[in-house]
Amino acid sequence: MNSSLVMDIMQQALLVILKISLPLLGISMIVGLIIAIFQAATQIHEQTLTFVPKLVTVAFLLIIMGSFIISIMTEFITYIFSLMTKLT
């Protein structure tokens, strides 16, 4: 195993992490921004007002994107296992 192969594996792992987490984090940040604007406009500063909508949004996105996340992870695991068989 040479350093270029290790760097390729790390690059693929980072891309998988970004593909999985960016949609969830992006939507969560947008919901948080909308709620922060609402709180600033109404001067309601309740902590649960930000937590519950973000939690519901992320849970809903996980339900919708579950098959996409599993397919991305399956492709990466297949890639890793194919590299492991080539090592012997």
DAQUINOR-V569671 format. One line per field, one symbol per residue. psi: psi as a letter, one per 30 degrees, with the letter a starting at -180 (. if undefined). A space follows every 50 residues. Layout:
psi->???
This chain:
psi->klfeeeeeeeeeeeeeeeeefeeeeeeeeeeeeeeeeeeeefhjikeffe eeeeeeeeeeeeeegeeeeeeeeeeeeeeeeeeefff.
